[in-house]
Amino acid sequence: MFNKYITVCVAAVFPLGFVASAVAQSTTPVQPTEQQGDGGYSLKGSTLKAPGANAQQTTAAPYEISGSSISGATKVTEVILTTPVDANAAPFKTDSGLYLYPTAFAGFGYNSNVGASGTAIVGSSFYNVAPQLVAEIKNKGDRYTALVSANSTRYTSSVDDNYNKSEVGIAGDNYFTSRARAGWSIGQVNGTDPRSSNVRTTVDQWHSTNLNGRMIYGAPEASGRVEIDVGNQIKAYDNTGTDRLDLTLTSVAGRVFYRLGTRTLALAEVRNAQAKYASALSAASSNTERRYYAGLTWEASAATTGIIKVGRMTKDFSEGTTEAYGGGSWEATVRWLPLSYSAVDFQTAKTTGDSSGVGNYQVLTSNDIIWNHHWTRSVTSRISVGALTTDFAGTGRTDTATNYALTLDYSVLRWLKIGVDFATTDNTSTDPNAVYKRNITMFTLNASL
């Protein structure tokens, strides 16, 4: 145990010294469960649980439930809605058959523009800690998990941007027959909205209760498959004067897959999401969003795996005082494996989102390229380039945030990883007051059993 403590101390002091060992190519394959990036432009890199260094980003599409966005793998996955665990983690096993997976993340860095401002620029050092515990139990092919996690960030020169987040939840994946299976999850999240995500000058705290479900019928190699997703989120804000933001989100999605070949399926999908605001002051913002998609999903065709959906989306407001929206929509993720130890992900999407205080609603278009590479068995890198364009309906304002990020990670031991993250954002806008630049550097440490 003493040796482990010594190793942690050395890793914290010399995080860059190990990068020099990235000389020879490794044949370590890229794992299929590796994170492909969520378009949130946060500094998570290839770490286990690295949260965003500039507070969490606003969800681009607030009505997504687990499984109702980019989905459609051509075979049965081991995880439906239960919490995944790192493949390299060694669990603590109890006599009752319960597996415990504790992990911990720590980061220290510098944010050159905490409030994402073009005028009142405040730079600050920050530190972040994020412990997590996943409990897992399996019974006759079924899997059940419980999750407890926390996430705390402190800024030395901008205490108003400090935040605490936490999450607790339970979930189950049940396999009834070779054709029928289902997943469910229930939990509570305590989170915050950063100042840069809305027109308010404070960090808004909120809590939400979430219930999700997914039902799947169709054997892995069958000619067809049907999936149904349902979700409900009750979100309430805790700050004084934020009652108008409280809302209930109800979502349902249905997908049908038809096999075209050994590794390719056609799909059709319909999604419906209803946002109902609790306050009479926000009643005009209550809306129903629908998406209609057709597309293809394929697996291991040559060196690529992917899913492409193209269609139409609409957004109708309950009171009719806000002009409805209708237009093209798409979601696509393609992974290219030029080498067994290198993966390039191409991601693009066009969605809508509710107003953050500017305009009636938002139309968001994102494009990202992410390259994950294993230089040796211990050294990995992640390079990403992306752009997020936000049109604020009813204002004529358009923002485009161009993002670049680099992550280097070194596995000191199986249970210990250190790294360094660099990220930069350049936000241009038709509104001169919304133009800003931000650079973030963070040293990271991930530990597990």
C-alpha positions in Angstrom: 0.0 0.0 0.0 2.9 2.3 0.9 4.3 1.8 -2.6 1.0 2.8 -4.2 1.1 6.1 -2.3 4.6 6.8 -3.4 3.6 6.1 -7.0 0.7 8.5 -6.8 2.9 11.3 -5.4 5.5 10.8 -8.1 2.9 10.8 -10.8 1.4 14.0 -9.6 4.7 15.9 -9.6 6.0 14.6 -12.9 3.0 14.2 -15.2 4.8 15.1 -18.4 7.9 13.0 -17.9 6.3 9.9 -19.1 5.2 11.3 -22.4 8.7 10.8 -23.8 8.1 7.1 -23.9 5.7 7.5 -26.7 8.2 6.4 -29.3 7.2 3.0 -30.6 3.9 1.9 -32.1 1.7 -0.4 -30.0 -0.6 -3.2 -31.2 -3.1 -2.5 -28.4 -6.5 -2.5 -30.1 -8.9 0.3 -29.6 -11.7 -1.0 -27.5 -15.2 -0.8 -29.1 -16.6 0.7 -25.9 -14.2 3.6 -25.9 -16.0 7.0 -25.6 -16.5 8.7 -28.9 -17.1 12.2 -27.6 -20.4 13.8 -26.8 -20.0 17.1 -28.6 -20.1 19.0 -25.3 -16.5 20.3 -25.8 -15.6 19.6 -22.2 -12.2 18.4 -21.1 -12.8 14.8 -20.6 -10.3 13.4 -23.0 -9.7 9.7 -22.5 -9.9 9.7 -18.7 -12.2 7.6 -16.7 -14.4 10.4 -15.3 -12.9 13.7 -16.3 -15.5 16.5 -16.0 -15.6 19.7 -17.8 -13.0 22.2 -16.6 -15.2 25.2 -17.3 -18.2 23.8 -15.5 -20.5 21.5 -17.4 -21.7 22.6 -20.8 -25.4 23.0 -21.6 -26.9 19.9 -23.3 -27.3 20.8 -26.9 -30.4 18.6 -27.3 -32.2 18.7 -23.9 -34.7 16.0 -24.7 -32.4 13.1 -25.3 -32.9 10.1 -23.1 -30.5 7.2 -23.0 -30.8 5.2 -26.2 -33.0 7.7 -28.1 -30.2 9.6 -29.8 -27.4 7.9 -31.8 -28.2 4.2 -31.4 -28.7 1.1 -33.4 -25.8 -1.3 -33.0 -26.3 -4.3 -35.2 -25.8 -6.8 -32.4 -26.8 -7.1 -28.8 -24.6 -5.0 -26.5 -23.7 -6.0 -23.0 -25.2 -2.7 -21.6 -28.6 -1.4 -22.3 -29.3 1.2 -19.6 -27.1 0.0 -16.8 -23.9 1.9 -15.9 -20.9 0.7 -17.9 -17.6 0.0 -16.1 -14.0 0.4 -17.2 -12.7 -2.8 -18.8 -9.4 -2.5 -17.1 -10.8 -1.9 -13.6 -10.4 -4.7 -11.0 -13.6 -4.9 -8.9 -13.9 -5.7 -5.2 -16.1 -8.8 -5.0 -18.2 -9.5 -1.9 -19.3 -13.0 -0.8 -22.8 -12.2 -1.9 -21.7 -11.8 -5.6 -21.8 -8.0 -5.6 -19.0 -6.3 -7.5 -17.9 -2.8 -6.5 -16.0 -0.5 -8.9 -14.7 2.6 -7.2 -12.9 5.2 -9.3 -11.6 8.7 -8.6 -10.6 11.6 -10.8 -8.6 14.6 -9.8 -7.6 17.5 -12.0 -5.7 20.8 -11.6 -5.5 23.5 -14.3 -6.0 27.0 -15.6 -9.0 28.5 -17.4 -8.2 31.7 -19.2 -11.8 32.9 -19.5 -14.1 31.3 -16.9 -17.2 33.3 -17.7 -16.8 33.0 -21.5 -16.8 36.8 -21.8 -15.4 39.0 -24.5 -15.0 42.0 -22.2 -14.9 41.1 -18.5 -12.3 38.4 -18.8 -11.4 36.5 -15.6 -8.8 33.8 -15.7 -8.4 31.4 -12.8 -6.7 28.3 -11.7 -9.0 25.5 -10.7 -9.0 22.1 -9.1 -11.6 19.4 -9.6 -12.3 16.1 -7.8 -14.9 13.5 -9.0 -15.2 10.2 -7.1 -17.6 7.5 -8.4 -18.8 4.1 -7.2 -20.6 1.6 -9.3 -22.1 -1.5 -7.8 -22.9 -4.4 -10.1 -24.7 -7.7 -9.7 -25.6 -10.3 -12.3 -28.3 -12.9 -12.1 -29.0 -15.5 -14.8 -27.9 -13.2 -17.6 -29.6 -10.1 -16.2 -27.4 -7.2 -15.0 -28.2 -4.6 -12.3 -26.1 -1.6 -11.2 -26.2 1.2 -8.7 -24.3 4.5 -9.2 -23.1 7.1 -6.7 -21.0 9.9 -8.1 -19.9 13.5 -7.1 -18.2 16.3 -9.0 -16.8 19.4 -7.4 -14.8 22.2 -9.0 -13.2 25.2 -7.2 -11.8 28.3 -8.9 -9.2 30.3 -7.0 -9.9 33.6 -8.6 -13.6 33.2 -9.5 -15.4 31.7 -6.5 -18.9 32.6 -8.0 -18.3 29.9 -10.6 -17.6 27.1 -8.1 -20.0 24.2 -8.4 -21.0 20.8 -6.9 -22.8 18.1 -8.8 -23.9 14.6 -7.7 -25.8 11.7 -9.1 -27.4 8.6 -7.7 -29.3 5.9 -9.6 -30.1 2.3 -10.1 -30.6 0.4 -13.4 -31.3 -3.0 -14.7 -30.8 -4.9 -18.0 -33.2 -7.8 -18.3 -33.0 -10.6 -21.0 -36.3 -12.5 -21.2 -35.8 -14.6 -24.3 -33.3 -14.7 -27.2 -35.6 -12.1 -28.8 -36.9 -9.9 -26.0 -34.9 -7.7 -23.6 -35.3 -4.4 -21.8 -33.5 -1.9 -19.8 -34.6 0.6 -17.1 -33.1 3.2 -14.9 -34.2 5.7 -12.2 -32.1 8.3 -10.5 -31.6 11.8 -9.3 -29.1 14.4 -10.5 -28.0 17.5 -8.7 -26.4 19.9 -11.2 -25.7 23.5 -12.2 -25.9 25.7 -15.2 -22.7 27.8 -15.7 -23.0 31.6 -16.1 -21.9 31.3 -19.7 -24.9 29.1 -20.6 -27.6 31.7 -20.1 -28.2 35.4 -19.6 -28.1 35.2 -15.8 -25.0 36.3 -13.9 -25.1 33.5 -11.4 -24.5 29.7 -11.4 -27.9 28.2 -11.3 -28.4 25.1 -9.2 -31.0 22.5 -10.0 -32.1 18.9 -9.3 -33.9 16.4 -11.4 -35.6 13.0 -11.1 -35.1 10.8 -14.1 -36.9 7.7 -15.3 -35.8 5.9 -18.5 -36.8 2.7 -20.2 -36.0 0.8 -23.3 -37.7 -2.3 -24.8 -36.1 -4.3 -27.6 -37.6 -7.2 -29.6 -35.6 -9.0 -32.2 -32.7 -11.5 -32.1 -29.2 -10.3 -33.0 -29.2 -12.0 -36.4 -32.9 -11.6 -37.1 -34.1 -9.9 -40.3 -35.8 -7.2 -38.2 -35.7 -5.5 -34.8 -38.0 -3.1 -32.9 -36.9 -0.7 -30.1 -39.0 1.6 -28.0 -37.6 4.2 -25.6 -39.6 6.1 -22.9 -38.3 8.8 -20.5 -39.5 11.3 -17.9 -37.5 14.0 -16.2 -38.8 16.4 -13.6 -36.3 19.3 -13.3 -36.5 22.0 -10.6 -34.2 24.9 -10.0 -33.0 25.9 -6.5 -31.9 29.5 -6.8 -34.2 32.4 -5.9 -36.0 33.7 -9.0 -35.5 30.6 -11.1 -39.0 29.1 -10.7 -39.8 30.0 -14.3 -37.2 27.4 -15.4 -38.8 24.4 -13.7 -40.1 21.9 -16.2 -41.2 18.3 -16.9 -39.8 16.5 -20.0 -41.6 13.5 -21.4 -40.0 11.6 -24.2 -40.9 8.6 -26.3 -39.0 7.1 -29.3 -39.6 4.2 -31.6 -37.2 2.5 -34.1 -37.6 -0.3 -36.6 -34.6 -2.0 -38.2 -34.5 -4.2 -41.3 -31.5 -6.3 -42.3 -30.1 -5.6 -45.7 -27.0 -7.8 -45.4 -24.8 -9.6 -42.9 -23.6 -6.4 -41.3 -26.0 -3.7 -42.5 -29.5 -2.7 -41.4 -31.9 0.0 -42.6 -33.8 1.9 -40.0 -36.7 4.2 -39.5 -37.2 6.2 -36.3 -39.8 8.6 -34.8 -39.2 10.6 -31.6 -41.6 12.8 -29.7 -40.5 15.0 -26.7 -42.8 17.3 -24.7 -41.4 20.1 -22.5 -44.0 21.6 -20.1 -42.9 24.6 -18.0 -44.4 24.8 -14.5 -44.5 28.6 -14.2 -47.2 30.7 -15.9 -44.4 33.2 -16.8 -42.8 30.5 -19.0 -46.0 28.9 -20.3 -45.3 30.2 -23.8 -42.0 28.2 -23.9 -43.8 24.9 -23.4 -43.4 22.9 -26.6 -43.5 19.6 -28.4 -40.6 18.5 -30.6 -40.8 15.7 -33.1 -38.1 14.0 -35.3 -38.6 11.7 -38.2 -35.5 9.8 -39.4 -34.5 7.1 -42.0 -31.1 5.8 -42.3 -28.5 3.0 -42.2 -26.4 1.3 -39.5 -23.5 -1.0 -40.2 -20.8 -2.8 -38.3 -17.2 -3.8 -39.2 -17.7 -3.2 -42.9 -14.1 -3.1 -44.0 -12.7 -0.8 -41.3 -15.7 1.3 -40.5 -18.7 1.2 -38.2 -21.4 3.7 -38.1 -25.0 5.0 -38.1 -26.5 7.7 -40.3 -30.0 9.2 -39.8 -31.5 11.9 -42.0 -35.0 13.4 -41.7 -37.0 16.2 -40.5 -37.7 17.9 -37.1 -40.5 20.2 -35.9 -41.0 22.3 -32.8 -44.5 23.5 -31.9 -45.3 25.8 -29.0 -48.4 25.2 -26.9 -49.7 28.7 -26.8 -49.1 29.5 -30.4 -47.6 32.9 -29.7 -44.2 31.7 -30.8 -43.6 30.8 -34.4 -43.2 27.0 -34.9 -40.1 25.5 -36.4 -39.7 22.9 -39.1 -36.7 21.9 -41.0 -34.1 19.2 -41.9 -32.4 17.2 -39.2 -29.7 14.6 -39.1 -27.5 12.5 -36.7 -24.5 10.5 -37.8 -21.5 8.9 -36.3 -18.9 7.0 -38.3 -15.9 5.3 -36.8 -12.9 4.5 -39.1 -10.2 2.1 -37.9 -7.1 2.6 -40.1 -5.1 0.5 -37.6 -6.1 -1.8 -34.8 -4.7 0.7 -32.3 -6.1 3.9 -33.9 -9.6 5.2 -34.4 -11.1 8.2 -36.1 -14.7 9.3 -35.3 -16.7 11.6 -37.5 -19.8 13.1 -35.9 -22.4 15.5 -37.1 -25.9 16.5 -36.0 -28.6 19.1 -36.4 -31.1 19.5 -33.6 -33.1 22.1 -31.7 -33.0 23.3 -28.1 -35.0 25.5 -25.8 -34.1 29.1 -25.3 -31.3 29.9 -22.8 -32.6 33.4 -22.5 -31.8 34.7 -26.0 -34.3 34.1 -28.7 -37.4 31.8 -28.8 -35.4 28.6 -29.2 -32.1 27.4 -30.7 -31.1 25.5 -33.8 -27.8 23.7 -33.3 -25.5 22.2 -35.9 -22.4 20.4 -34.8 -19.5 18.7 -36.6 -16.6 16.9 -34.9 -13.6 14.8 -35.8 -11.9 12.9 -33.0 -8.8 10.8 -33.3 -7.8 8.3 -30.6 -4.4 6.6 -30.9 -2.4 4.1 -28.8 1.3 5.1 -29.2 2.4 2.3 -26.8 0.6 0.1 -24.4 0.8 2.8 -21.8 0.6 6.1 -23.8 -2.6 7.2 -25.6 -3.7 10.5 -27.2 -6.9 12.1 -28.2 -7.1 15.0 -30.7 -10.4 16.6 -31.6 -11.6 19.4 -33.8 -15.2 20.6 -33.8 -17.6 23.4 -34.6 -20.9 24.1 -33.0 -23.2 26.7 -34.8 -26.1 28.1 -32.8 -28.9 30.0 -34.4 -31.0 32.0 -31.9 -34.5 32.0 -33.5 -36.2 35.4 -33.6 -33.1 37.4 -33.1 -31.0 37.1 -36.2 -28.0 36.1 -34.0 -25.7 33.2 -34.9 -22.8 31.9 -32.9 -20.1 29.5 -34.1 -17.8 28.0 -31.5 -14.7 26.3 -33.0 -13.0 23.9 -30.6 -9.6 22.2 -30.5 -8.5 19.8 -27.9 -5.5 17.5 -27.2 -5.3 14.9 -24.5 -2.2 12.8 -23.6 -2.6 10.0 -21.1 0.0 7.7 -19.5 -0.9 4.5 -17.7 1.5 4.4 -14.8 0.0 1.2 -13.5 -3.1 -0.8 -14.4 -5.1 1.1 -11.8 -3.5 4.5 -12.2 -3.5 6.9 -15.2 -2.1 10.5 -15.4 -2.6 12.9 -18.2 -2.6 16.5 -19.5 -5.4 18.2 -21.5 -5.3 21.3 -23.6 -8.4 22.9 -25.1 -9.2 26.1 -26.8 -12.5 27.7 -27.9 -13.0 30.5 -30.3 -16.6 31.8 -30.4 -17.6 34.1 -33.2 -21.0 35.8 -33.3 -23.1 38.3 -35.1 -23.5 39.9 -31.7 -20.2 41.6 -30.8 -20.9 41.1 -27.1 -20.9 37.3 -27.5 -17.5 37.0 -29.1 -14.9 35.4 -26.8 -11.8 33.1 -26.7 -10.9 30.6 -24.0 -7.9 28.3 -23.4 -7.8 25.6 -20.8 -5.0 23.5 -19.5 -5.5 20.7 -17.0 -3.4 18.0 -15.5 -5.4 14.9 -14.6 -5.2 11.8 -12.5 -7.5 8.7 -12.6 -7.4 5.9 -10.1 -9.3 2.7 -9.7 -8.9 -0.6 -7.9 
